[in-house]
């Protein structure tokens, strides 16, 4: 592992506390003590695993005989999913699980194990719906994780979203944006930081707010226990249920947000 030499100025009382950690075995010296403290702190404030939902209808693109996932659409000189990878890597994500089921083969051809993108990428064999994906993550994820719709891009700071998520204390935090025409999205009703109602694609004129689901979620492993056998869709089945139970939070995303449907 690469290391860099740095010079820092630190309060004397803090330095004494750092030195008290040195035991000559687990913590061998002052540098090791500082590195250990920083590692523990950052590990409690970062997300390491992400799940990309890349199912849905396939598309025909040049170079592939069969239909492939929409995440392989060309966008700004790259594949759409490559932009997602850039963001994930910048946010400290190390492992990515892609859920695309029948469309996974096309993604594997382009992405492989993800090493060339600086990530470790694996694939879920089944995808029967956005919520049913959670059933197959039970043995793969044991910490707070990110789930993102494969057809959106975000500039959100995951560190800030993570801190909000932990303070809110819900099983899931939904990233939100505000749009002029919310009928095309999952419409969100807030009370403080809690989502109290989630209406997927309401009829035009029947929207409850201009806040909508941005397709970026932070989830706790506890959420696996809340997915019933009948739960297929995050938007239509799970989120309304979580809202009624008071364990669904809403976080307003900062920065640019792009949907593949409107991307140019």
C-alpha positions, 0 to 999 in steps of 0.5 A: 500500500502506497504511503506519503510522508507528511508534516503536521502540527497537533495539540500537545494533549492530543499527541499524548493521547495518540502516543498512549495507543502505542503498544509495540505490537498492534500499534508500533509507532506514532505514525501507525497510531495516527493512521489507525485512528484516521482509518477507523474514523473514515471507515465509519463515514464512508460507503464501500459497496454500491448496487447498480440497478441496470435491468428493465428494457434492453436496447440495440447498440452498435457492436452487440448482436443482442439487446443490452442494458441501457447503461451501455448507451453512449454519452459524452464520449463514454458509456453511460455506466462509465460516468457512473463509475467515475462518480462512484470511484470519486466517492470512495466506492470500492465494490460494485454489484450490477443487477441486470439479469438477462442483460448482464452478458452485454455489460460483462463484455464491456465491463468485465470484473471492473479492474480497468475502471478501478473497481471490483465489479460482480453481477447478480444472476437474478433480477425480478424487480427493483425490490426483489434484488434485495433478497439476493444481497442478504449474503453479500452486504453487511453494512450501509450500502448505496443503491443507484438506478443505472439510468441516472447520474448524480454529483451528490456528495455521498459523505454528506448524504451518509451523515444525514442518513445516519442522523435520520436513523431510517432503514433507507434514505432516498435522494430527492430532486425538485422538478417542474413536472413530478408526474413522471417520477416517484412523488415524495411527501415530506414531514421534516426529514421523514418521507411520509408518503411515496406515490409512484408516477401520480396522475398529472395534477394529482402530485403532492409536491415537486419533490421526486425520487432521484434514484439514489438510495442509502440503505441499511442491511436491516432493510432485507428484513422488510422485504416481503415475498410479495414485494417486487418494486422499490417504488410501488411496493417497498417505499410506500411501506417504509414511509408508513412505518416511519423508516424512510428518509429524504435527502435533497441532492446537490449538484447536477442530476441527469436522467438517461431519458433526457440526456443529450 
